[in-house]
Amino acid sequence: MNTQDRVQGIGAWARSRTGLVTIALLAIAGFFLVVEHYAHVFGLLPFALLLLCPLMMLFMHGGHAGEDGHQGHSNSHDKANDHEGHSKGGQL
């Protein structure tokens, strides 16, 4: 069975009576789950934002290799300035 047959099989199931009833019940259950736990979810959002900060630092600064990574950036910047005719020490 290839991928196209699986997709057609899923689409056929979703259009069947059993599929429609299952999707409708899941939608209703999801709606009531969100409505009943609305206060709990939004009460935790400030804490979720605080927990997100370390994760952002980890993923956004993960590419730096400490001091060596910063030296690589400054060296490439100096080389770019040399090729443009600028001096390293100051103005022309």
N, C-alpha and C positions, 0 to 999 in steps of 0.2 A: 504494500500500500504506500503510495507516494504522498508527498505533502499536499498536493492539490486535492486528492481524494479525502484526506483528513479534514481539510478546510471545508469541502463540500459536505462531509459528514457532520461536522459541527454546525454548519449553517442549516442543514436539514433537521438536526435535532432541535435547534433553537426555534425553528418554525413549526415544530410538531406541537401537539396539545400538551404533552408532558413538559417539553422545554419551555413553552410559554407560561405554564403554571409555575414551574420552578423559578423562572426569572422574576415573575410577578411577586412570588412569596419572598424571594431574596431582597427585592426592592423594598417591599413593605417592612420586612424585618430590619433592613438597613436604615430606613427612615426612622422607625421607632427607636432603634439603638442610638442614633445620633440625637434625637429629640430628648430622650430620657437622660442621656449622659452629657448634654450640652454644657451644663454648669461645671461638671468635673473636668471636661476637656479644656474649656477656656480658663478655668481656675489654675490649671497647670502650665499655661502658655508662658507666663513670665519666667518660670523655672526652666522651661524648655529653652528659652532664649539664652539664659545664663549657661546652660549646659552646652549650647551650640557654640559658644565662644571658643572653648578649648579645641573643639573639633575643627572649627574654621582655621585656627592657628596651626593645627597639626597638618591639615591638608593644603592650606595655602602657602605655608612656609616649608613644606616637606622637601622641596627641591633644593634648598640651600644646604650646603655641606659645611656649615659652621664658618670659621674664619677663612678657610681655603676657598669657599665659594665666593666670598666677597672679594678676595684678592683677584680671582679670575675675572670678575666683572670690572674692577678698576684697571687691570692690565689691558684688557681689550678696549676699554675706553681711551686709555692713553695712546694705544697704537692707532686708534681711529683718528685721534687728534694729530698724531704725527703725520699721517698720510694726507691730512687736509692742509698741512702747512702751518699749523699752530704750534707754538712752543709749549713745553710742559710747564715751565716755570712761571709764565705770566703772559702779559700781552705783548704783541709785536711792536 
